Amino acid sequence: MDRRDVLRAGGGLGATALAGCLGSLLETDSSGIPPVLDDRPDAVYLPTHREGMAMVGSAEAGDYKFALTYSYPHRFWTVTGEDVEKQSLLDKHDAHVMAVVWDPESRTVLPDTGLTLEIHDADGDLTSEEVIYPMISQTMGFHYGANFSLDGDGTYDVSVSVGGTSTRRTRGFEGKFGDPASVTIEWEYSEERTESLAFEEFDDAGAREALSPMSMSFPNAVAPDPLPGKRLGEAESGDAVFVATALDAADFGGDGTYLALSARTRYNEMLLPEMAVSGTLERDGETVFDGPFERALDPELNYHYGAAVDGVESGDELTIQVEVPPQTARHEGYETAFVASSETTLSVE
């Protein structure tokens, strides 16, 4: 059932009959989207609904490949520090536009690129220029997205640009992704086509689980499994999971051991970028490392947090401190998770 069918049924059948059509219908707002749950857990949870997505197109420029997609306009939450703010729908919004950028060789999704998006009409006039947010969702993982306004059905040119990343790049990524690049993708927009996208509501919204990732023609930001190197173990902090691995620091421009932390979500193992992470490594009650873990991009480790330490041994205790939670916007189901700064301890295997 698509959302237009939901709204049409709601207008003619009433809430009781419509609930029978869907299995269970929550009261919807004027956009046809169920309201935010009052009793959401402070964790990952099953959202009230799932919205379909359509592909606009893809293009390649410089070190990057881009994909552009869209869905219904929908609410999301932005994060500043530990403050979470809902971005509500406006009547002027026509679509939620999403972009993903990745390395075409390794298919590594690239956060921290400073992506911007502009939409021009067939005459070349600027139609919409919104702040596009780095964000995470249960079905797509990390991407960039925002609600956009258009001037009705027609052909639009969407310019997608990145400014390059300042995130540390290691091994095969050294020297890549530092330069800006831009592509233009043509979009034949139709309100009818948008309103015909799939729309599904859930009886058990609020349950401690997550939607499955979508099958897409482009990569999503799922954490590598297994990680390269010697696996040291994992620890959980809320619904964030940290998997630690040790590699030769000489391959990363340092001495000793390169200790890498792969931060991912519970359930789908989606990568959690844009955090500030520090750690303390102790051996027999003595501190052998105490400091920050730097954000880094690697063709095998993917997006991770790394530090050079003077060796790691079985029985060591690694305390991981999330100083700043992921500074990404959230789709519903993630907005109450990964917010508070927290600490967790990993015992090295």
Secondary structure, DSSP 8 states (H G I E B T S, - for coil): -BHHHHHHHHHHHHHHHHHHHHSS-----TTS-----TT--SS----SEEE--EEEEEEEETTEEEEEEEE----EEEEETTEEEEE---TT--EEEEEEEEETTTTEE--SS--EEEEE-TTS-EEE----EEEEETTTEEEEEEEE--SSSEEEEEEEEE----SEE-GGGTT-S-S-EEEEEEEEE-HHHHHTSBEEE-TTTT-S--------SS---B--SS-SSEEEEEEEETTEEEEEEEEEGGGGTSSSEEEEEEEEETTT-BB--S-EEEEEEEETTEEEEEEEEEEEEETTTEEEEEEEES---TT-EEEEEEEE----EE-TTTTTSS-S-EEEEEE--
